[in-house]
Amino acid sequence: GLAGSGAASGYAVGAWEFNALLLLQLLGWVFVPVYIHSGVYTMPAYLSKRFGGNRLKVYFACLSVLLYIFTKLSVDLYAGALFIQESLGWNLYLSIVLLISMTALLTVTGGLVAVLYTDTLQAVLMIGGALTLTIMSLVKVGGLEGVRTKYMQAIPNVTAIMASGNFTYSPSCRIEPKPNSLRILRGPLDEDIPWPGFILGQTPASIWYWCA
């Protein structure tokens, strides 16, 4: 996730969230008025109304479902089931079935209203938890200056990594923080997040993700 990427490569992953902040304004001021005026609620319905026919609508709907399953739903289910397994000792697959069943029951019986209330509560908990964790972390390391200093001194224990059974490590892996770790937009040849790739490559994909 973003936290792991930030620990591994530095501040650059924060660009994803700044990008989302701007593109959500684009969604609210440009895309949503078009959707409302068209009288549609989904992008497949808009495409069908804009270009006619059902093939494009069905194609985009199927593509969106598949992408959501493989990029979002699978990760969310695994993370939730892993938490249940570690905290309660339940079987991983049983936990996944439980999560799916609870979600389906909530959505089917409560409808969109139940989803809205749940999302609102989750947003409050997530924002409150994130702010609390941020403040506690900054106090622990000595503020922003402590983050800058201690991050550049942070080197993982390779021996502990190998002992834990993580065989993805190799001598070619970078274990020392990069000199530009505290920069968000990096040079065009950066191996992690070069600014041309981010602005010209990621932004169009993010427009689809946030605005479609």
C-alpha positions as CSV (number, residue, x, y, z in Angstrom):
1,G,0.0,0.0,0.0
2,L,0.9,3.7,0.1
3,A,2.4,3.3,3.6
4,G,4.7,0.6,2.6
5,S,5.7,2.4,-0.6
6,G,6.4,5.5,1.4
7,A,8.6,3.6,3.8
8,A,10.5,2.1,0.9
9,S,10.9,5.0,-1.5
10,G,10.0,8.2,0.4
11,Y,7.6,11.1,-0.1
12,A,7.0,10.5,-3.8
13,V,3.9,8.3,-3.2
14,G,2.2,11.4,-1.7
15,A,1.8,12.7,-5.3
16,W,-0.9,10.1,-5.8
17,E,-3.1,11.7,-3.1
18,F,-2.3,15.3,-4.3
19,N,-3.3,14.1,-7.8
20,A,-6.6,12.7,-6.4
21,L,-7.3,16.0,-4.6
22,L,-7.1,17.9,-7.9
23,L,-9.0,15.4,-10.0
24,L,-11.8,15.2,-7.5
25,Q,-12.3,18.9,-8.1
26,L,-12.4,18.1,-11.8
27,L,-15.1,15.4,-11.1
28,G,-17.2,17.8,-9.1
29,W,-17.0,20.8,-11.4
30,V,-16.9,19.2,-14.9
31,F,-18.0,15.6,-14.9
32,V,-20.8,15.4,-12.4
33,P,-22.8,18.3,-14.0
34,V,-22.7,16.4,-17.3
35,Y,-23.8,13.2,-15.6
36,I,-26.7,15.0,-13.8
37,H,-27.8,16.8,-16.9
38,S,-27.7,13.5,-18.8
39,G,-29.9,11.8,-16.2
40,V,-27.5,8.8,-15.7
41,Y,-25.9,7.3,-12.6
42,T,-23.2,5.1,-14.1
43,M,-20.5,5.5,-16.8
44,P,-21.8,2.6,-18.8
45,A,-25.2,4.2,-18.9
46,Y,-23.7,7.5,-20.0
47,L,-21.6,5.8,-22.8
48,S,-24.7,4.0,-24.0
49,K,-26.7,7.3,-24.1
50,R,-23.8,9.3,-25.7
51,F,-22.8,6.8,-28.4
52,G,-25.9,4.6,-28.7
53,G,-26.2,0.8,-28.6
54,N,-25.5,-1.6,-25.8
55,R,-22.2,-3.2,-26.8
56,L,-20.0,-0.4,-25.4
57,K,-22.1,-0.3,-22.2
58,V,-21.8,-4.0,-21.6
59,Y,-18.1,-4.0,-22.5
60,F,-17.3,-1.1,-20.1
61,A,-19.4,-2.6,-17.3
62,C,-17.7,-6.0,-17.6
63,L,-14.3,-4.3,-17.8
64,S,-15.0,-2.2,-14.7
65,V,-16.3,-5.2,-12.7
66,L,-13.2,-7.3,-13.6
67,L,-10.8,-4.5,-12.8
68,Y,-12.6,-3.9,-9.5
69,I,-12.4,-7.5,-8.5
70,F,-8.7,-8.0,-9.3
71,T,-7.4,-4.6,-8.1
72,K,-9.7,-3.6,-5.2
73,L,-12.1,-6.3,-4.0
74,S,-9.5,-9.1,-3.7
75,V,-7.1,-6.9,-1.8
76,D,-9.8,-5.6,0.6
77,L,-11.1,-9.1,1.3
78,Y,-7.7,-10.5,1.9
79,A,-6.7,-7.6,4.2
80,G,-9.9,-7.9,6.2
81,A,-9.7,-11.7,6.4
82,L,-6.1,-11.5,7.5
83,F,-7.0,-9.1,10.3
84,I,-9.7,-11.4,11.5
85,Q,-7.4,-14.4,11.3
86,E,-4.6,-12.7,13.3
87,S,-7.0,-11.2,15.9
88,L,-9.5,-14.0,16.4
89,G,-7.6,-17.0,15.0
90,W,-10.2,-17.9,12.5
91,N,-9.6,-19.7,9.2
92,L,-8.6,-17.3,6.4
93,Y,-11.2,-18.6,3.9
94,L,-13.9,-18.7,6.5
95,S,-13.2,-15.0,7.3
96,I,-13.4,-14.1,3.6
97,V,-16.8,-15.9,3.3
98,L,-18.0,-14.1,6.4
99,L,-17.0,-10.7,5.1
100,I,-18.7,-11.3,1.8
101,S,-21.9,-12.5,3.5
102,M,-22.0,-9.5,5.9
103,T,-21.4,-7.0,3.1
104,A,-24.1,-8.6,0.9
105,L,-26.6,-8.7,3.8
106,L,-26.0,-5.1,4.6
107,T,-26.3,-3.9,1.0
108,V,-29.3,-6.0,0.1
109,T,-31.4,-5.3,3.2
110,G,-30.3,-1.7,3.8
111,G,-29.9,-0.5,0.2
112,L,-27.9,2.6,-0.7
113,V,-28.9,4.4,2.5
114,A,-27.2,1.7,4.6
115,V,-24.1,2.0,2.4
116,L,-24.1,5.8,2.8
117,Y,-24.3,5.6,6.5
118,T,-21.6,3.0,6.7
119,D,-19.3,4.9,4.5
120,T,-19.9,8.1,6.5
121,L,-19.1,6.3,9.8
122,Q,-16.0,4.7,8.2
123,A,-14.8,8.1,6.9
124,V,-15.0,9.6,10.4
125,L,-13.2,6.6,11.9
126,M,-10.5,6.6,9.3
127,I,-9.8,10.4,9.4
128,G,-9.8,10.4,13.2
129,G,-7.5,7.4,13.3
130,A,-5.2,8.8,10.7
131,L,-4.9,12.2,12.5
132,T,-4.4,10.5,15.8
133,L,-1.7,8.2,14.4
134,T,0.0,11.1,12.6
135,I,0.2,13.2,15.7
136,M,1.4,10.3,17.9
137,S,4.1,9.4,15.3
138,L,5.3,13.0,14.9
139,V,5.6,13.4,18.7
140,K,7.4,10.0,18.9
141,V,10.1,10.9,16.3
142,G,10.5,14.6,17.2
143,G,8.3,16.4,14.7
144,L,8.9,16.9,11.0
145,E,12.6,17.6,11.5
146,G,12.8,14.2,13.2
147,V,11.1,12.6,10.3
148,R,13.6,14.1,7.9
149,T,16.6,13.1,10.0
150,K,15.6,9.6,11.1
151,Y,14.2,8.5,7.8
152,M,17.5,9.1,6.0
153,Q,19.2,7.0,8.8
154,A,16.7,4.1,8.6
155,I,18.2,0.9,7.2
156,P,16.3,-2.4,7.4
157,N,17.8,-5.3,9.1
158,V,18.6,-7.7,6.2
159,T,19.4,-10.5,8.5
160,A,16.0,-10.3,10.2
161,I,14.3,-10.1,6.7
162,M,16.0,-13.3,5.6
163,A,15.3,-15.1,8.9
164,S,11.6,-14.2,8.5
165,G,11.4,-16.2,5.3
166,N,11.1,-13.2,3.0
167,F,13.0,-14.5,0.0
168,T,12.2,-11.5,-2.2
169,Y,15.3,-9.8,-1.0
170,S,18.3,-9.8,-3.2
171,P,21.7,-8.0,-3.0
172,S,20.5,-5.7,-5.8
173,C,17.7,-4.3,-3.6
174,R,18.3,-0.8,-2.3
175,I,18.2,-0.8,1.5
176,E,19.6,2.7,2.1
177,P,17.2,5.6,1.6
178,K,17.7,7.4,-1.7
179,P,19.1,11.0,-1.5
180,N,15.9,12.3,-3.1
181,S,13.6,10.3,-0.8
182,L,12.1,13.5,0.7
183,R,11.1,14.9,-2.7
184,I,7.7,14.3,-4.3
185,L,8.3,15.2,-7.9
186,R,11.6,13.6,-9.0
187,G,13.8,13.7,-12.1
188,P,12.7,12.3,-15.4
189,L,15.1,9.3,-15.0
190,D,14.1,8.4,-11.5
191,E,13.6,4.6,-11.1
192,D,10.6,5.0,-8.8
193,I,8.3,7.9,-9.8
194,P,9.7,10.1,-12.6
195,W,7.7,13.2,-13.0
196,P,7.0,12.8,-16.8
197,G,5.6,9.4,-16.2
198,F,3.5,10.6,-13.3
199,I,2.1,13.7,-14.9
200,L,1.7,12.4,-18.4
201,G,1.0,8.7,-17.7
202,Q,-0.7,8.5,-14.3
203,T,-2.9,11.6,-14.6
204,P,-5.0,10.2,-17.6
205,A,-5.4,6.9,-15.8
206,S,-6.4,8.7,-12.6
207,I,-9.1,10.7,-14.5
208,W,-10.6,7.4,-15.5
209,Y,-10.3,6.1,-11.9
210,W,-11.8,9.1,-10.2
211,C,-14.1,10.6,-12.8
212,A,-15.5,7.7,-14.8
